[in-house]
Amino acid sequence: MKALVYHGPRNVSVDNVADARIEKPTDVLVRITSTNICGSDLHMYEGRTDMEHGRVLGHENLGEVIEIGEGVDRVKVGDRVALPFNIGCGFCANCERGLSAFCLTTADRSKIPNMAGAAYGFADMGPYNGGQAEFLRVPYGDYNCLVLPEDAEEKERDYVMLSDIFPTGWHSTRLANLTPGDSVVIYGSGPVGLMATLSARIQGASQIFVVDHNTDRLKLAQKLGATPVIEDEGREVEQILQATRGQGTDCGCECIGYQCHTPKGQEVPNLVMNSLVNAVKFTGTIGVVGVFVPQDPGAADKLAKNGEIAFDFGKFWFKGQKIGTGQCNVKAYNRKLMQLIHHGNANPSAIISHELSLTEAPKGYKNFDARVDGWHKVVLHPTAA
């Protein structure tokens, strides 16, 4: 089969690789019809992780079931399914609690003995190949496949966002404890920040501020209902305070991660987290879904190389704030978010800017990584729908 393979920093190609196949009775084999390029893919693409050469990328996947293992009961051949980027078992202590991002069964402990969690085509999250390919093996298929309703083909561009980006944006608002009528500041207008914006609007936020220095992406955030704020190395906080009667917002979302940088391109790993402490009110809550890693050899400073930042804990403590963190447990949200799409109450496909064939994937990565104007969200189509 054809698949997008990682060969090193900014070096990916579409190669012929061994066909994905059923390996265990609980597996499902899916023909991939849509798979997104995620901002998290760029961390690997840029060489900022220890992603192994030769791995197939891609964790935002949707397709048609073409084969099932003997132990699969619920999922049927022909079903259209959205696949959470988390690979869970459904029966470990964490999956039972709804924490599928921290599955204890699928985790690869060969590198990290106490590891929890697995994902498709992702550094340090198991040996599982990604779905930027013609076919994908799905472990524990009955648990991991979200079977889509009868409009699956008609709304495929929306439903593919259920694999990661829409639930992750939603997760940031839940970690931030957003309630109807609250004000929220969202740092980052990439795909995650845009989905956080959509999620906040659906949940009835009274004010939504989106902070970034990418004015092209801020225009899209504004179309989704946000007030755009130009990032200015923390000085933009004053604008947010003025718009909230000096109080700050009720909550905040961090949707950028460990490679946050100034408008001039200088990486300042603690910039966004400290700006959020300043922009969110006393007793407010911050939800952090931007990727942070335990080690980053390519980091800008000594602390960040060890996954640490100079965090303004004194002010955070003094303001009585709270922080929620971690990867999104997609299965905790994807079924209800699917219903929002199905009934016309959510349109996450609004952020899609480009749809490409699998052979065009290297071009998609190059432009998305360069933040070229207009390249907001890229969907690849390895096979025909």
Phi, psi and omega per residue, in radians:
M1 nan 2.805 3.083
K2 -1.597 2.458 -3.118
A3 -2.701 2.702 3.086
L4 -1.494 2.121 -3.006
V5 -2.022 2.394 3.109
Y6 -1.521 2.195 -3.141
H7 -2.037 0.041 -3.103
G8 2.429 3.090 -3.073
P9 -0.929 2.150 3.123
R10 0.946 0.586 3.139
N11 -2.352 1.630 3.091
V12 -2.225 2.648 3.120
S13 -2.630 2.742 3.072
V14 -1.569 1.989 -3.042
D15 -2.103 2.883 2.947
N16 -1.507 2.153 -3.139
V17 -2.238 2.985 3.124
A18 -1.062 2.437 -3.132
D19 -1.080 2.401 2.938
A20 -1.097 2.538 -3.087
R21 -2.649 2.880 3.025
I22 -1.185 2.189 3.134
E23 -1.998 -0.459 3.139
K24 -2.343 2.747 -3.105
P25 -1.036 -0.406 -3.105
T26 -1.600 0.071 -3.114
D27 -1.390 2.701 2.973
V28 -2.215 2.461 3.080
L29 -1.878 2.225 -3.039
V30 -2.091 2.335 2.962
R31 -1.491 2.028 -3.026
I32 -1.385 2.173 3.086
T33 -1.868 -0.449 3.073
S34 -2.506 2.393 3.090
T35 -2.643 2.285 -3.022
N36 -1.642 2.675 2.873
I37 -1.545 2.168 -3.077
C38 -1.818 2.677 3.039
G39 -1.009 -0.539 3.098
S40 -1.173 -0.520 3.062
D41 -1.064 -0.545 -3.088
L42 -1.184 -0.538 3.075
H43 -1.021 -0.721 3.116
M44 -1.291 -0.773 3.139
Y45 -0.975 -0.681 -3.113
E46 -1.413 -0.077 -3.138
G47 1.415 0.410 -3.112
R48 -1.682 0.283 3.036
T49 -2.371 -3.138 3.071
D50 -1.772 0.656 3.107
M51 -1.001 2.297 -3.120
E52 -1.272 2.464 3.044
H53 -1.154 2.503 3.124
G54 1.630 -0.066 3.133
R55 -1.427 2.578 3.048
V56 -1.516 2.268 -3.115
L57 -1.527 2.970 2.971
G58 1.975 1.919 -3.121
H59 -2.156 0.098 3.092
E60 -1.973 1.603 -2.861
N61 -2.222 2.570 3.086
L62 -2.583 2.532 3.111
G63 -3.072 -2.828 -3.085
E64 -1.977 2.302 3.096
V65 -1.216 2.185 -3.140
I66 -2.013 -0.228 3.113
E67 -2.779 2.540 3.101
I68 -2.267 2.604 3.070
G69 -1.288 2.874 -3.089
E70 -1.101 -0.406 -3.107
G71 -1.616 0.069 -3.123
V72 -1.519 2.269 -3.017
D73 -1.964 -0.745 -2.968
R74 -1.568 -0.767 -3.061
V75 -1.389 2.436 -3.082
K76 -2.112 2.668 3.014
V77 -1.032 2.334 -3.104
G78 1.737 -0.286 3.097
D79 -1.110 2.451 2.959
R80 -1.594 2.230 -3.004
V81 -2.332 2.474 2.935
A82 -1.738 2.440 -2.988
L83 -2.038 1.988 3.067
P84 -0.967 2.482 3.109
F85 -1.145 -0.488 3.030
N86 -1.233 2.399 3.014
I87 -1.852 1.872 -3.115
G88 -1.938 2.884 3.111
C89 -1.701 -0.521 -3.123
G90 1.626 -0.191 -3.046
F91 -2.260 -0.087 3.096
C92 -1.316 2.990 -3.080
A93 -1.026 -0.669 -3.121
N94 -1.319 -0.766 3.106
C95 -1.054 -0.677 3.117
E96 -1.075 -0.475 3.132
R97 -1.577 0.097 -3.126
G98 1.474 0.223 -3.084
L99 -1.811 1.092 -3.039
S100 -1.172 -0.334 3.091
A101 -1.235 -0.187 -3.069
F102 -2.194 0.686 -3.128
C103 -1.025 2.380 -3.116
L104 -1.606 -0.266 -3.104
T105 -1.523 -0.745 -3.051
T106 -1.511 -0.188 -3.103
A107 -1.101 2.524 3.084
D108 -1.700 1.928 -3.085
R109 -1.722 0.237 3.138
S110 -1.202 -0.502 3.113
K111 -1.743 -0.759 -3.080
I112 -2.132 1.832 -3.002
P113 -0.982 -0.614 -3.105
N114 -1.808 0.494 -3.097
M115 -1.132 2.544 2.995
A116 -2.354 2.308 3.082
G117 1.903 2.567 3.105
A118 -2.585 2.758 -3.133
A119 -2.723 2.828 3.091
Y120 -1.342 2.284 2.974
G121 0.962 0.782 -3.003
F122 -2.340 2.381 -3.122
A123 -1.047 2.348 3.048
D124 1.139 0.212 -3.120
M125 -2.122 0.806 3.049
G126 1.674 3.000 -3.075
P127 -1.555 0.186 -2.985
Y128 -1.301 2.228 3.090
N129 -1.225 2.738 -3.114
G130 -1.527 3.131 -3.043
G131 -1.849 0.198 2.997
Q132 -1.408 1.166 -2.971
A133 -2.783 2.982 -3.129
E134 -1.264 -0.551 -3.085
F135 -2.437 2.705 -3.113
L136 -2.473 2.288 2.986
R137 -1.439 2.229 3.132
V138 -1.950 1.893 3.082
P139 -1.186 2.676 3.118
Y140 0.791 1.007 -2.986
G141 -1.037 -0.650 3.135
D142 -1.052 -0.593 -3.124
Y143 -1.457 -0.721 -2.947
N144 -1.551 -0.295 3.136
C145 -1.546 2.123 2.977
L146 -1.615 1.881 -3.129
V147 -1.290 2.211 -3.029
L148 -1.549 2.736 -3.129
P149 -1.298 -3.038 -2.993
E150 -1.154 -0.310 3.114
D151 -1.640 0.437 -3.045
A152 -1.026 -0.740 -3.139
E153 -1.278 -0.738 -3.119
E154 -1.050 -0.683 -3.068
K155 -1.961 0.510 -3.096
E156 -1.015 -0.651 -3.129
R157 -1.089 -0.531 3.061
D158 -1.414 -0.806 -3.042
Y159 -1.143 -0.509 3.130
V160 -1.129 -0.400 3.106
M161 -1.233 -0.210 3.102
L162 -1.293 -0.228 -3.106
S163 -1.212 -0.483 -3.089
D164 -2.822 -1.088 -2.780
I165 -1.149 -0.725 3.123
F166 -1.222 -0.889 3.066
P167 -1.032 -0.619 -3.134
T168 -1.177 -0.738 3.054
G169 -1.068 -0.732 3.096
W170 -1.094 -0.746 -3.127
H171 -1.021 -0.668 -3.141
S172 -1.079 -0.647 3.131
T173 -1.296 -0.538 3.096
R174 -1.275 -0.703 3.055
L175 -1.078 -0.563 3.138
A176 -1.439 -0.039 3.102
N177 1.056 0.668 3.093
L178 -1.120 2.334 3.045
T179 -2.226 2.790 -3.134
P180 -0.941 2.351 -3.127
G181 1.605 -0.180 -3.138
D182 -1.292 2.711 2.936
S183 -1.711 2.584 -3.090
V184 -2.502 2.473 2.994
V185 -1.960 2.264 -3.110
I186 -2.020 2.079 3.090
Y187 -1.612 2.019 3.142
G188 1.989 2.179 3.100
S189 -2.018 0.448 2.932
G190 -1.281 -3.017 -3.091
P191 -0.951 -0.695 3.138
V192 -1.165 -0.805 3.120
G193 -1.082 -0.658 3.106
L194 -1.169 -0.663 3.091
M195 -1.246 -0.549 3.017
A196 -1.131 -0.663 3.096
T197 -1.091 -0.854 3.098
L198 -1.037 -0.744 -3.117
S199 -1.125 -0.738 3.139
A200 -1.132 -0.670 3.125
R201 -1.132 -0.785 -3.129
I202 -1.074 -0.623 -3.078
Q203 -1.490 0.054 2.993
G204 1.533 0.512 3.059
A205 -1.099 2.452 -3.121
S206 -1.432 -0.597 3.094
Q207 -2.407 2.331 3.111
I208 -2.221 1.973 3.080
F209 -1.843 2.276 3.076
V210 -2.065 2.172 -3.040
V211 -1.892 2.262 3.084
D212 -2.913 2.905 3.007
H213 -1.887 0.054 3.074
N214 -1.595 1.714 -3.026
T215 -1.181 -0.489 3.106
D216 -1.115 -0.779 3.122
R217 -1.251 -0.580 3.111
L218 -1.098 -0.547 3.092
K219 -1.078 -0.680 3.121
L220 -1.222 -0.679 3.073
A221 -1.034 -0.680 3.129
Q222 -1.140 -0.680 3.099
K223 -1.101 -0.486 3.140
L224 -1.488 -0.011 3.041
G225 1.941 0.189 -3.095
A226 -1.720 2.777 2.923
T227 -1.602 2.008 -3.111
P228 -1.321 2.438 3.125
V229 -2.276 2.189 3.139
I230 -1.322 2.134 3.119
E231 -1.161 2.348 -3.061
D232 -2.452 0.918 3.086
E233 0.951 0.647 3.089
G234 1.717 -0.344 -3.107
R235 -1.245 -0.301 3.121
E236 -1.169 -0.276 -3.137
V237 -0.999 -0.621 -3.130
E238 -1.040 -0.660 3.110
Q239 -1.115 -0.689 3.137
I240 -1.199 -0.703 3.106
L241 -1.099 -0.739 3.133
Q242 -1.087 -0.618 -3.107
A243 -1.398 -0.130 -3.132
T244 -2.149 0.551 3.088
R245 0.976 0.616 3.067
G246 1.392 -0.025 -3.053
Q247 -1.492 -0.582 -2.921
G248 1.620 2.925 -3.113
T249 -1.342 2.800 3.112
D250 -1.164 -0.545 -3.122
C251 -2.715 3.007 -3.118
G252 -2.580 2.707 3.141
C253 -2.213 2.264 3.061
E254 -1.720 1.961 -3.045
C255 -2.203 0.601 -3.123
I256 -2.116 -1.034 3.123
G257 1.797 -2.876 -2.906
Y258 -1.289 -0.159 3.126
Q259 -1.798 0.479 3.138
C260 -1.110 2.555 -3.052
H261 -2.602 2.901 -3.129
T262 -1.360 2.957 3.095
P263 -1.019 -0.398 3.127
K264 -1.543 0.012 3.070
G265 1.635 0.066 3.135
Q266 -1.421 2.190 3.106
E267 -1.267 2.232 3.076
V268 -2.305 1.566 -2.933
P269 -1.005 -0.468 -3.091
N270 -1.691 0.022 -2.984
L271 -1.055 -0.901 -3.019
V272 -1.233 -0.762 -3.118
M273 -1.066 -0.734 3.130
N274 -1.244 -0.582 3.066
S275 -1.135 -0.659 3.110
L276 -1.134 -0.705 3.086
V277 -1.016 -0.683 -3.141
N278 -1.306 -0.573 -3.028
A279 -1.502 -0.394 -3.111
V280 -1.614 2.507 -3.035
K281 -1.197 2.944 2.959
F282 -0.960 2.348 -3.138
T283 1.222 0.151 3.114
G284 -1.327 3.016 -3.082
T285 -2.178 2.478 -3.135
I286 -2.043 2.261 3.075
G287 -1.851 2.188 -3.045
V288 -1.995 1.902 3.074
V289 -2.058 -0.164 2.999
G290 -1.047 2.494 -3.044
V291 -1.224 2.250 2.948
F292 -2.168 2.499 -3.037
V293 -2.148 2.679 -3.120
P294 -1.170 -0.529 3.087
Q295 -2.422 2.492 3.112
D296 -2.508 1.521 -3.090
P297 -1.006 -0.444 -3.133
G298 -1.611 0.276 -3.046
A299 -1.219 2.878 -3.061
A300 -1.388 -0.411 -3.110
D301 -2.486 2.998 -3.032
K302 -1.098 -0.714 3.132
L303 -1.076 -0.850 -3.056
A304 -1.132 -0.471 3.087
K305 -1.046 -0.458 3.123
N306 -1.842 0.343 3.106
G307 1.271 0.401 -3.092
E308 -2.012 2.696 3.043
I309 -2.361 2.751 3.060
A310 -1.449 1.513 -3.042
F311 -1.571 2.410 -3.116
D312 -1.368 1.216 -3.056
F313 -1.167 -0.551 3.130
G314 -1.048 -0.838 3.125
K315 -1.205 -0.681 3.096
F316 -1.012 -0.803 3.128
W317 -1.158 -0.780 -3.087
F318 -1.066 -0.604 -3.122
K319 -1.476 -0.044 3.098
G320 1.104 0.577 -3.093
Q321 -1.478 2.929 3.093
K322 -2.257 2.697 3.101
I323 -2.268 2.349 2.947
G324 -1.996 2.421 -3.045
T325 -2.379 2.971 2.920
G326 2.037 2.809 3.087
Q327 -1.085 2.672 -3.110
C328 -1.268 2.324 2.961
N329 -1.476 1.539 -2.940
V330 -0.977 -0.705 -3.072
K331 -1.171 -0.277 3.089
A332 -1.236 -0.312 -3.033
Y333 -2.212 -0.453 -2.826
N334 -1.136 -0.556 -3.118
R335 -1.184 -0.750 3.135
K336 -1.259 -0.620 3.082
L337 -1.164 -0.589 3.037
M338 -1.026 -0.718 3.133
Q339 -1.152 -0.630 3.070
L340 -1.056 -0.737 3.107
I341 -1.168 -0.844 -3.066
H342 -0.994 -0.681 -3.087
H343 -1.662 0.207 3.008
G344 1.385 0.346 -3.113
N345 -1.789 0.031 3.073
A346 -2.624 2.398 -3.138
N347 -2.316 1.198 -3.115
P348 -1.059 -0.329 3.116
S349 -1.152 -0.156 -3.139
A350 -1.040 -0.361 -3.105
I351 -1.612 -0.105 -3.123
I352 -1.191 2.246 3.124
S353 -1.922 -0.515 -3.066
H354 -2.479 2.417 2.998
E355 -2.131 2.119 -3.008
L356 -2.203 2.767 2.965
S357 -1.304 2.871 3.113
L358 -1.050 -0.642 -3.126
T359 -1.117 -0.380 3.129
E360 -1.579 0.061 -3.070
A361 -0.980 -0.757 3.117
P362 -0.997 -0.673 3.087
K363 -1.127 -0.719 3.123
G364 -1.068 -0.774 3.104
Y365 -1.083 -0.789 -3.087
K366 -1.042 -0.817 -3.096
N367 -1.288 -0.683 3.117
F368 -1.152 -0.709 3.125
D369 -1.129 -0.630 -3.137
A370 -1.386 -0.036 -3.108
R371 0.927 0.724 3.095
V372 -1.089 2.385 -3.136
D373 -0.912 2.360 3.111
G374 1.599 -0.228 -3.141
W375 -1.666 1.490 -3.049
H376 -1.643 -0.822 -3.140
K377 -2.641 2.235 -3.051
V378 -1.949 2.246 3.070
V379 -1.976 2.259 3.081
L380 -1.762 2.569 3.114
H381 -2.152 1.583 -3.118
P382 -1.136 -0.623 3.113
T383 -2.354 2.849 -3.128
A384 -1.209 2.519 3.126
A385 -1.165 nan nan
